[in-house]
Amino acid sequence: MSKKDTLDSELIQTWLGIDETIKEEEKLNTLLYDKATGLPTLPLFMKRIKQILSEHNRLGILCVNVVKYTEIEELYGWKVFDKIMREIAKVLTEMTGLVMREDDIVSLLMVSGNAFVIVLSPSRLRELTQNDVSKVKTRLIKYLDSKFRDQFFASLRHNFSCYVGASLIKANKDIRIERLVYNGLEEAFEDSNYYRSKDVEIRSFRLKDIIKNEDIHIVFQPVVDLLTHKVFAYEALSRGPAYTEFENPSKMFKVAYEAGLVLDLERLCRKKIFQSINDLKDDYLLFVNIEPESVADSRWRQITSSGLLVDIGISPERIVLEITERCAIADFASFRSALKYFRSLGFKVSVDDAGAGYGSLEAIAEIKPDFIKMDMSLIRGVHQDQIRQQLVKIFVLLAENTGIELVVEGIETSEELRTLVDLGVKSGQGYFFAYPNESFVEVESMDWVK
């Protein structure tokens, strides 16, 4: 297991040992139920676990680890992730009596966590074996897979997954119960992470095929002057094969980082972009996403020196390199040096997802960009949120005082737009104006803010 996925030994053992305190403070019971799922957490069952180990010497445990491929809270809000956990809890609970025994216990490892723990009830006929636990795990996986085809899960399936692990705990009078349970949990998590690793391996092969077959297409989203209601730029967005998990660029680049394919994928995306902009009019800017580690890519310099940009009819002055933050910028001195070359040719620079990700404020201070793109997570519901409004004001003031142009991303409603204009925002993009399209769509003139 990676350090990120490894259970915190001291924390979990302390958590499991809280059942002794519960005996003294019965009011704690209510605090050990997860509000989102309504499920009890594992400490509430430690008494039952001790009883099973005492009477049967063995205990089967399954863990269901919900892995977020992207930050679901940032993309859809915390309520959506809570709903995902609630729906999974419902599925697991209804499985008791179907693929599991009615006496099997479904719990959450910790309050507000993302891991479920199932305590298997002992066999009445014989001693529980590892094979018995594995069979239940297999049935559980098949049942979950069938349920994940339902409409709600299908719409979000590319942003999360569940990996099931199993372990068999054997009683040992020389080891504390809490330590035995912790060891069993760690073994079950290691088991689930093995299948997660295999999953990553399979996805890496799929991505290699996508790159080999150049199965990427480009869509463009307009960037709008909120005062004149005119489009002044387009952002080029890469998409993988339609109706696959790789249609989501965040997922595609996440796998690329895991598989060491970032440069290959970015080169392909760049190639596709330059093949797709023949119809871009002369007075529009083009925002091109670029990963931090790709800034020093020698292929970029070949493009600028080969005359390719002249051949396709776009000058460097019209290209804005939009620095994404899927990974941290480790060395700003080297990064600035690489950017200096592009700026000397006329390229402009933008910091993407400002207000989210890895140190975007530090990136603004170090890079001194021409544009700042404010992250959509700070714009959702801005008309109803005083904190978000104050954050927008801070970015507006920063832009005014530094000469940087502020672009707000993710505008979806007229209420959000009206609030942003009132706060002094001059440029934006989002579904309110237009969805990404393979052509350069114009935005209909309308009285947006009345």
C-alpha positions, 0 to 999 in steps of 0.5 A: 500500500502507498503511504496515502492508502496505509491505515494510521495505526495509532489513530485506528487502534484508538478509534477501535478502543473507544468502545470502553468509553462508550460503556461509561458515556452512553450519549457517545453512541449517537456521535458514532453514527455517520450522518450521511449514511445513517450507518453505525461506525465500527467501534459500536461493534467491538463488543460483538467482535470480541464475543465472536472471537471468544466463542468461535476463534475466527472472524471474517472482515470485508472492506469496501474502499471507495476511491475518488478518481477526481475530487468529487466534492470539487466537481459536484459538491460535498452533497453529491459525494454524501449521496454516493456514500448513502447509495452504496450504504443502501446497496450493502445493507440490502445485500444482507440476506441475499449475498450475505447472511442476515446477521452480517454487520455493515458499518462505516470505518469512521464517521465521514469516512470513505471505507465500509467494513462488513463483519461476517457472522460465524458459521453455525456448522463449522469453523470459518475459513479463508475460502469462505470469506473469499467466496463472500467477497466475490459475491459482493463484488458481482452484486456491486458491479450490477448495481453500479449500472444503475442510472445514478451510479452510471453518471458518476462512475468515472469519478469513483470506484469501489475495491473490495478486500477481505481478511480472516482474523484468528483469535490470539490470547497474546494480542489485544483485540484492537490490534487483531482487528487493526491487523485484519483491517490492514490486510483487507485494505492491502487486498483491496489495493492489490485489485486497485493496482491491477485496475491502474495497470489495465487503464494504463494499457488502454491509455497507451492504445488511445495515444497510439491510435491518436483517439483524441478529439478537441472541443472549444469553449468560448471565453466571453467579455461580460461587459460587451457580451462578445467572445474574445477567446476560446479554450481548447479542451481535450477529450478521449473516446466518447462514452468511456471513462477517458472522455473526462480529461481529468481522469485521462491525465490522472492515469497518464501521471500514474503511467508516466505518459504525460508528455506523450498524451500532451504532445498528442493533445497539442497536435490535435489542437493545432489540427483543429484551429483552421477556422479560428478567426484572426482576432481571437485568443486561444487558451491551450492547457499545458501541464507544468512538467511539459513546459520544458518539453523540447517538442514545444520549441520545435513547434515554435521554430519550425514555422508550424504556427505560421503554416496554420495561421496563428501567431504566438501572441494569440496563444495563452499557455494555461498552466494546469495544476494536476501536480505541484510545480516543484522548482519555480526557478526552472519553471520561470526560466522555461516560460521566459523562452515562450514569453520572449516569442509573444506567448501569454501565460495563464494560471488555471484553477486559481483558488484550488489545487496545489498552491495556485496563489504561490503560482500567481506570485511566482509566475506573474501571469497575464491571466488568472482563471478562477476555479469553478468550485468558488463560483458554484452558488456564489449568489447565495454565499457571502464567503465566495463573494468576498473571495471573488472581490479579492481576485478582482482587486488583485487583477485590478492592482496588478494588470492581470486579466481575471477570467471566472470559470464555471458560470452556469446560471444567470444569478451567478453571472449577475452577482459576478458582474456586480462584483466587478468580474469582466470575463468568464466562461461556462455552460451558461454561455455555451457548452464545449463544441467542436466548432467555434460557436458564437454566443448569442447576444442577450440581456444577461444581467437584467 
